[in-house]
């Protein structure tokens, strides 16, 4: 990634239009940082007043979605008594959101403009992502077909090395099938419908919701009373539309209840269900505790009292018998009964879908979609583990 740096000086005697600002910043490319003396005033970057050039610059950055980074203190220190210190030196930038920027005032009075310091962190703040084998929806038909075509039942499983190789191949085969049968999903789709609880929102409410969010963002940037009025009007209109939609959805839900399919009894049980409230924390004199610090102290005292080490007086003779039993050789026993594909399928079917995967990232849904041929191979591997008394490292 390349970032273009540029210095800017806007003479107060020259007339600068929106097109001039836009042409300058567009010529710098998609990733740029432009800083200097803009001679522009606007409350968005901390100025006391608004100048005509400040309005033009603010409109330009808002229209093109460029960001402004200004220091917290003044950078212009006039010598005239009728003028006040203000912020005229700042940065306009367009950089990736995970590149941290910071700006500081430097109080070296070398002139009527004090310098500012821009700090760019060399290490970007990477957004942690959840590890997964797939990047989107999975075509289970293609997943099963790939496994069926690549599962080989005639593999040797006579030694520990054979078992190790078979286990690695089995895991890699499932991982390859999962990756090849998934397609990327667009997480930033603007056409997807938003849902309120379990009721999907209609299109006109989605449009109104987006308009309200844009109006809120604009008012937070400008602070203009007119923008606040537009935001409040859209908020009130959205509340009314949401309430009407909830009422209509609930009326439809009530009218579709039927005693024959059990939906009426489920709704009745849900309404009549009594939720026991959580009792308050009390002092020894039965008075309620409202202070957070006192609550934490009560919990700390309770946990310190409960979680104390048990004082156990060990009997040396009993300990000697225990260690003697543990050190004795295991008795000769019969080999474990071999498993069957039906037994493997039974336990796979009862796996919980919400469990976190191991380092191989294979979750329960991938195992539940295994074709019969792959389950047979898995039962072969399990039986080899029992016969050789060897657990693969994978």
C-alpha positions in Angstrom: 0.0 0.0 0.0 1.4 3.4 -1.0 0.3 6.7 0.7 0.9 10.1 -1.0 1.9 12.9 1.4 1.3 16.5 0.4 1.8 20.0 2.0 -0.9 22.6 1.5 -1.0 26.4 1.8 -4.1 28.3 1.0 -3.5 32.0 0.7 -6.2 34.1 2.4 -6.3 36.5 -0.5 -7.0 33.9 -3.2 -10.5 32.6 -3.9 -10.7 28.8 -3.8 -13.8 26.9 -4.9 -15.1 23.4 -4.1 -13.8 22.3 -7.5 -10.3 23.5 -6.6 -10.2 21.5 -3.4 -11.7 18.4 -5.0 -9.2 18.5 -8.0 -6.3 18.8 -5.6 -7.2 15.9 -3.4 -8.4 13.7 -6.2 -5.0 14.1 -8.0 -3.3 12.6 -4.9 -5.0 9.2 -5.4 -7.0 7.0 -3.2 -4.6 7.0 -0.2 -3.2 10.3 0.7 -2.5 12.7 3.7 -2.5 16.4 2.9 -1.6 18.8 5.7 -0.7 22.5 6.1 -2.2 26.0 6.6 -5.7 25.9 5.0 -6.7 29.3 6.3 -10.2 27.8 6.8 -12.4 27.9 9.9 -15.2 25.5 10.8 -16.5 24.0 14.1 -15.9 20.5 12.7 -12.2 20.8 13.2 -12.5 22.8 16.4 -12.6 26.4 15.3 -14.5 29.1 17.2 -16.3 30.4 14.1 -17.0 29.5 10.5 -15.5 31.2 7.5 -16.7 31.0 3.9 -13.7 28.9 2.9 -14.3 26.7 5.9 -17.8 25.9 4.6 -16.4 25.1 1.1 -13.7 22.8 2.5 -16.2 21.1 4.8 -18.6 20.5 1.9 -15.8 19.1 -0.2 -14.6 16.6 2.4 -18.2 15.6 3.2 -19.2 15.0 -0.4 -16.1 12.8 -1.1 -16.0 11.1 2.3 -12.5 12.4 3.2 -11.5 12.6 6.8 -10.1 15.6 8.8 -7.6 15.3 11.6 -7.0 18.4 13.6 -5.1 19.1 16.8 -6.9 19.8 20.1 -5.3 23.3 20.6 -4.9 26.4 18.5 -2.2 26.6 15.8 -2.6 30.3 14.9 -1.6 32.9 17.4 -2.3 36.4 16.1 -0.5 39.5 17.4 -3.5 41.7 16.9 -5.6 42.2 20.0 -8.9 42.0 18.1 -8.2 38.5 16.8 -8.3 35.2 18.7 -6.2 32.0 18.5 -7.7 29.4 16.3 -7.0 26.1 14.4 -5.8 26.7 10.9 -3.3 24.0 10.5 -4.6 20.4 10.2 -4.7 17.3 7.9 -7.1 15.9 5.4 -6.6 12.3 4.6 -8.0 9.2 3.0 -6.3 6.1 4.4 -7.4 2.6 5.4 -9.4 2.6 8.6 -7.0 0.2 10.4 -4.0 2.6 10.0 -3.9 4.6 13.3 -3.1 8.3 13.1 -2.5 10.8 16.0 -1.8 14.5 16.0 -0.2 16.7 18.6 0.4 20.4 19.2 4.0 21.6 19.4 4.3 24.7 21.5 7.5 26.1 19.9 6.5 29.7 19.1 8.7 30.2 16.1 6.1 32.3 14.3 2.4 33.2 14.6 1.7 29.5 13.5 2.8 26.8 15.9 3.7 23.4 14.2 1.7 20.2 14.6 3.1 16.7 14.8 1.4 13.8 12.9 2.2 10.3 14.2 1.5 7.3 12.0 1.8 3.9 13.7 3.7 1.5 11.5 1.8 -1.5 12.7 -1.8 -1.5 11.5 -4.6 -2.6 13.9 -5.6 -5.8 12.2 -9.2 -6.8 12.9 -9.2 -10.3 14.4 -11.2 -12.7 12.3 -12.7 -16.0 13.4 -10.8 -18.9 12.0 -13.0 -21.0 9.6 -12.6 -23.5 6.8 -15.1 -21.7 4.7 -15.7 -18.2 3.5 -19.4 -18.3 2.9 -22.3 -20.7 2.3 -21.6 -24.4 1.6 -22.9 -26.5 -1.2 -23.4 -29.7 0.7 -24.1 -31.7 -2.4 -20.7 -30.8 -3.8 -19.1 -31.5 -0.4 -20.5 -35.0 -0.3 -19.6 -35.7 -3.9 -16.0 -34.6 -3.4 -15.6 -36.9 -0.3 -17.2 -39.9 -2.0 -14.9 -39.6 -5.0 -11.8 -39.1 -3.0 -12.4 -41.7 -0.2 -10.2 -44.8 -0.6 -11.1 -47.8 1.5 -8.2 -50.0 0.5 -5.5 -48.2 2.4 -3.0 -50.1 4.7 -3.6 -49.8 8.5 -1.2 -52.4 9.9 1.3 -50.2 11.6 1.4 -47.0 13.6 2.9 -45.1 10.7 0.1 -46.3 8.4 -2.4 -45.1 11.0 -0.7 -41.7 11.3 -0.7 -41.2 7.5 -4.4 -42.3 7.2 -5.5 -39.8 9.9 -3.6 -36.9 8.3 -5.1 -37.8 4.9 -8.6 -38.1 6.3 -8.5 -34.6 8.0 -6.9 -32.9 4.9 -9.6 -34.5 2.7 -12.4 -33.0 4.8 -10.7 -29.6 4.9 -10.3 -29.6 1.1 -13.9 -30.6 0.6 -15.1 -27.8 2.8 -13.0 -25.1 1.1 -13.8 -26.2 -2.5 -17.6 -26.5 -1.8 -18.0 -23.0 -0.2 -18.3 -19.6 -2.0 -17.5 -16.2 -0.6 -20.4 -14.2 0.9 -20.8 -10.5 0.5 -21.0 -9.2 4.1 -21.6 -5.6 2.9 -24.7 -6.1 0.8 -26.9 -3.0 1.0 -30.0 -4.8 -0.4 -30.4 -7.3 2.5 -33.5 -6.9 4.6 -33.1 -6.0 8.2 -35.2 -7.9 10.7 -36.8 -6.8 13.9 -36.9 -9.8 16.2 -38.3 -12.6 14.1 -40.4 -10.3 11.8 -38.6 -9.1 8.6 -38.9 -5.3 8.0 -40.5 -4.3 4.7 -38.6 -2.3 2.1 -40.0 1.2 2.9 -38.9 0.9 6.6 -35.4 -0.2 5.4 -35.2 2.9 3.3 -36.4 5.1 6.1 -33.9 3.5 8.5 -31.0 4.2 6.2 -32.2 7.8 5.7 -32.3 8.3 9.5 -28.8 6.9 9.9 -27.4 9.3 7.3 -29.2 12.2 8.8 -27.8 11.3 12.3 -24.3 11.1 10.9 -24.6 14.5 9.1 -26.0 16.2 12.2 -23.2 14.8 14.4 -20.6 16.2 11.9 -22.2 19.7 11.3 -24.2 20.3 14.5 -26.6 22.5 12.5 -30.1 23.0 14.0 -31.7 22.3 10.6 -29.8 19.0 10.3 -31.0 18.1 13.8 -34.6 18.9 12.9 -34.4 16.6 9.9 -32.9 13.8 12.0 -35.6 14.2 14.7 -38.4 14.1 12.1 -37.0 10.9 10.5 -36.6 9.4 13.9 -40.2 10.0 14.9 -41.5 8.8 11.5 -39.4 5.6 11.8 -40.8 5.0 15.3 -44.4 5.2 14.1 -43.7 3.0 11.1 -42.0 0.4 13.3 -44.8 0.4 15.8 -47.4 -0.1 13.1 -45.4 -2.9 11.6 -45.0 -4.6 14.9 -48.8 -4.3 15.5 -49.6 -5.8 12.1 -47.1 -8.6 12.5 -48.5 -9.5 16.0 -52.1 -9.4 14.7 -51.1 -11.8 11.9 -49.3 -14.0 14.4 -52.4 -14.2 16.7 -54.8 -14.8 13.9 -52.7 -17.8 12.7 -52.6 -19.6 16.0 -54.2 -23.0 15.8 -54.9 -25.5 18.6 -54.4 -28.5 16.2 -50.7 -27.9 15.5 -49.7 -26.8 19.1 -49.0 -23.2 18.2 -51.9 -21.9 20.4 -50.6 -23.8 23.5 -47.0 -22.6 22.9 -48.2 -19.0 22.8 -50.3 -19.5 25.9 -47.4 -21.0 27.8 -45.1 -18.2 26.8 -47.6 -15.6 28.1 -48.3 -17.3 31.3 -44.7 -18.2 32.1 -43.5 -16.5 35.3 -39.9 -15.4 35.4 -38.6 -15.3 38.9 -36.8 -12.0 39.5 -33.2 -12.1 40.8 -33.2 -11.2 44.5 -31.1 -8.2 45.5 -27.8 -8.5 47.4 -28.3 -7.8 51.1 -26.2 -7.0 54.1 -26.2 -9.1 57.3 -28.9 -6.8 58.7 -31.1 -7.6 55.6 -30.7 -4.1 54.1 -30.2 -3.8 50.3 -26.8 -3.0 48.8 -26.9 -0.4 46.1 -23.3 0.6 45.8 -21.2 -1.2 43.1 -18.0 -1.2 45.2 -19.8 -2.7 48.2 -21.4 -5.3 46.0 -18.0 -6.4 44.7 -16.6 -6.5 48.2 -19.5 -8.8 49.3 -18.8 -11.1 46.4 -15.1 -11.1 47.1 -15.6 -12.0 50.8 -18.1 -14.7 49.9 -15.7 -16.3 47.3 -12.8 -16.0 49.7 -14.8 -17.9 52.3 -16.0 -20.6 49.9 -12.9 -21.3 48.0 -10.5 -22.3 50.7 -8.1 -25.2 50.5 -9.3 -28.3 52.2 -7.2 -29.3 55.2 -6.8 -33.1 54.7 -4.7 -35.2 57.1 -3.2 -37.8 54.9 -2.6 -41.3 56.3 0.9 -42.6 55.3 -0.2 -46.2 55.2 -3.2 -45.4 53.0 -1.1 -43.3 50.6 1.4 -46.2 50.3 -1.4 -48.6 49.3 -2.6 -46.1 46.7 0.8 -45.7 45.1 1.4 -49.4 45.2 -1.9 -50.0 43.3 -1.1 -47.4 40.7 2.4 -48.8 40.1 1.2 -52.3 39.7 1.0 -53.7 36.1 -2.4 -53.7 34.5 -4.3 -56.9 34.4 -4.7 -58.8 31.2 -8.0 -58.0 29.5 -9.8 -58.7 26.3 -9.5 -56.4 23.4 -12.1 -53.7 23.0 -15.1 -54.6 20.8 -14.6 -53.2 17.3 -16.8 -50.3 16.3 -19.2 -50.3 13.3 -20.1 -47.6 10.7 -23.6 -47.5 12.3 -22.2 -46.8 15.7 -20.0 -44.0 14.3 -22.9 -42.5 12.4 -25.0 -42.6 15.6 -22.6 -40.6 17.7 -21.9 -38.2 14.9 -25.6 -37.5 14.5 -25.9 -36.6 18.2 -23.0 -34.1 18.1 -23.9 -30.6 19.3 -23.6 -28.1 16.4 -22.6 -25.1 18.6 -19.3 -26.6 19.9 -16.0 -24.9 19.0 -13.7 -26.8 16.6 -10.2 -28.0 17.3 -7.0 -26.9 15.6 -8.2 -28.7 12.4 -11.3 -26.3 12.3 -13.7 -29.2 11.5 -17.0 -28.5 13.1 -19.9 -30.8 13.8 -21.9 -29.9 10.6 -19.0 -31.1 8.5 -19.0 -34.4 10.2 -22.8 -34.8 10.0 -22.7 -34.3 6.3 -20.1 -37.1 5.7 -21.2 -39.6 3.1 -21.5 -43.4 4.0 -18.2 -44.3 2.3 -16.3 -41.7 4.4 -18.0 -42.9 7.6 -16.8 -46.5 6.7 -13.3 -45.2 6.4 -13.6 -43.4 9.7 -14.7 -46.7 11.4 -11.6 -48.4 9.9 -9.4 -45.8 11.5 -11.1 -46.2 14.9 -10.7 -49.9 14.8 -7.0 -49.6 13.9 -6.5 -47.3 16.9 -8.1 -50.0 19.2 -6.1 -52.8 17.6 -2.7 -51.1 17.6 -3.3 -49.2 21.0 -1.9 -46.1 19.3 -3.4 -42.6 19.1 -2.5 -40.5 16.1 -0.8 -37.2 16.9 -3.2 -35.2 14.7 
